[in-house]
Each structure stands twice: as structure tokens, then as C-alpha cells.
Amino acid sequence: MRQSTFLAVAALSACLSGCAATEETQLAPNLVGLDTQAPFASEAANQTIRRAAELTLQNGYTHFRLDPLYWTPGGTGVGVTVVMFHAGEAGAIGAFDARTILANDRNRVPHWLLPVGQLE
């Protein structure tokens, strides 16, 4: 009984930590729309910023901004337009560096990206 309970809890935890779904829409060569749904706000934000970084590098850019950022009702979904820039472009100043985001093993997003009351 204990082992089956442990396995059920482990399976549920794995699903909740990896059950984020992201929809992508290419809007222009340097613009991609991302809509992510996940069980928790932090998971939605982490998945979104990681995917934004991956797409930035795949499209030949180095930096990106999330603009605009909106949360779905309930705070477990996030939608953004990813605006990508090359290093040295004016828009890259102060933007996220895609390589830095992907190098961060924990892929924790800045707390200010999370909706109020959703810090985990």
C-alpha cells in the first residue's frame, strides 16, 4: 500500500512539474506569440521564458523581450509576444540574453513576471 501511494504521488508530481503546454504562433521573422498553460503560475512562466530563449537562438537572434505579458484568469496561463533582437541592436539593451536563460539549470524567472500572490 505504501509503495503504491508513493508511486502515485511521484507520478502526479512528475506530471505537474512537466505538464505545461505551449502554443506558438510565428508573427514575423523576429516575433513569436506564445501561450502557455500549466498547473502553477511559476511553471507557466518558466516554460514560457525557456521556450522564448530557445526560439530566439533557433531564429538566429541573441536577445529577447516579452511584450506584452498577460496572465489568464486564475493565473496559471501566460501569453506573450516574444520580440527578438541581434546583439548590438538598440532593442537588445536591457533585454533577456537567451544563452544566459538556457544556461540557468533551474530556469527560474524573475519574481516580477509572476502575478501578484503567485510566488512559489
C-alpha positions as CSV (number, residue, x, y, z in Angstrom):
1,M,0.0,0.0,0.0
2,R,2.7,2.5,0.9
3,Q,4.7,1.8,-2.2
4,S,1.7,2.3,-4.5
5,T,0.8,5.6,-2.7
6,F,4.4,6.7,-3.1
7,L,4.3,5.8,-6.9
8,A,1.1,7.7,-7.3
9,V,2.4,10.8,-5.6
10,A,5.6,10.6,-7.7
11,A,3.7,10.2,-10.9
12,L,1.5,13.1,-10.0
13,S,4.4,15.3,-9.1
14,A,6.2,14.5,-12.4
15,C,3.1,15.4,-14.3
16,L,2.5,18.6,-12.5
17,S,6.1,19.7,-12.9
18,G,6.2,18.9,-16.7
19,C,2.6,19.3,-17.8
20,A,3.0,22.7,-19.3
21,A,1.6,23.1,-22.8
22,T,2.8,26.0,-25.1
23,E,1.2,27.1,-28.3
24,E,3.4,29.0,-30.7
25,T,2.5,31.4,-33.5
26,Q,5.1,32.9,-35.8
27,L,4.1,36.6,-36.3
28,A,7.1,37.9,-38.2
29,P,10.8,36.8,-38.5
30,N,11.6,38.3,-35.1
31,L,8.2,37.9,-33.4
32,V,6.6,34.8,-32.0
33,G,3.4,34.6,-29.9
34,L,3.5,32.1,-27.0
35,D,0.5,30.9,-25.0
36,T,1.4,28.6,-22.1
37,Q,-0.9,26.7,-19.7
38,A,0.4,24.9,-16.6
39,P,-0.8,23.8,-13.2
40,F,1.1,26.6,-11.5
41,A,1.9,30.2,-12.4
42,S,5.7,29.6,-11.8
43,E,5.7,26.6,-14.2
44,A,3.9,28.6,-16.9
45,A,6.3,31.4,-16.6
46,N,9.4,29.1,-16.5
47,Q,8.2,27.2,-19.6
48,T,7.4,30.5,-21.4
49,I,10.8,32.1,-20.8
50,R,12.7,29.0,-21.6
51,R,10.8,28.5,-24.9
52,A,11.3,32.1,-25.8
53,A,15.0,31.7,-25.3
54,E,15.1,28.5,-27.4
55,L,13.2,30.2,-30.2
56,T,15.4,33.3,-30.1
57,L,18.5,31.2,-30.7
58,Q,16.8,29.0,-33.3
59,N,15.8,32.1,-35.3
60,G,19.4,33.4,-35.3
61,Y,18.9,36.1,-32.6
62,T,20.6,36.5,-29.2
63,H,18.2,38.6,-27.1
64,F,14.5,38.9,-26.5
65,R,11.8,40.8,-24.7
66,L,8.4,39.6,-23.6
67,D,5.9,42.2,-24.7
68,P,3.1,42.3,-23.8
69,L,2.8,39.9,-21.0
70,Y,-0.6,38.8,-19.9
71,W,-2.0,36.2,-17.4
72,T,-5.1,34.2,-18.0
73,P,-7.9,34.2,-15.3
74,G,-6.7,32.1,-12.4
75,G,-3.1,33.0,-13.0
76,T,-1.9,29.6,-14.4
77,G,-1.6,30.6,-18.0
78,V,0.6,33.2,-19.6
79,G,0.6,34.8,-23.1
80,V,3.4,36.9,-24.6
81,T,4.8,38.2,-27.8
82,V,8.5,37.4,-28.0
83,V,10.4,40.2,-29.7
84,M,13.8,39.0,-30.7
85,F,17.0,41.1,-31.3
86,H,20.6,40.6,-32.5
87,A,23.3,41.6,-30.1
88,G,24.2,45.2,-30.7
89,E,20.7,46.3,-31.8
90,A,19.1,49.0,-29.7
91,G,16.3,46.7,-28.6
92,A,18.8,44.2,-27.1
93,I,19.9,46.7,-24.5
94,G,18.3,45.5,-21.2
95,A,16.6,42.5,-22.9
96,F,17.0,38.9,-21.8
97,D,20.1,37.1,-23.1
98,A,18.8,33.8,-24.5
99,R,22.0,31.9,-23.8
100,T,22.0,33.1,-20.1
101,I,18.4,31.9,-19.7
102,L,19.2,28.5,-21.1
103,A,22.4,28.1,-19.1
104,N,20.4,28.6,-15.9
105,D,19.7,25.0,-14.8
106,R,16.8,26.0,-12.6
107,N,15.3,28.3,-15.3
108,R,13.7,30.4,-12.6
109,V,12.0,33.5,-13.9
110,P,12.3,36.9,-12.2
111,H,9.6,37.2,-9.5
112,W,8.2,40.3,-11.1
113,L,7.0,38.1,-14.1
114,L,4.6,36.2,-11.7
115,P,1.2,37.6,-11.0
116,V,0.7,39.1,-7.5
117,G,0.2,36.4,-4.9
118,Q,1.7,33.6,-7.1
119,L,5.2,33.4,-5.7
120,E,6.1,29.8,-5.1
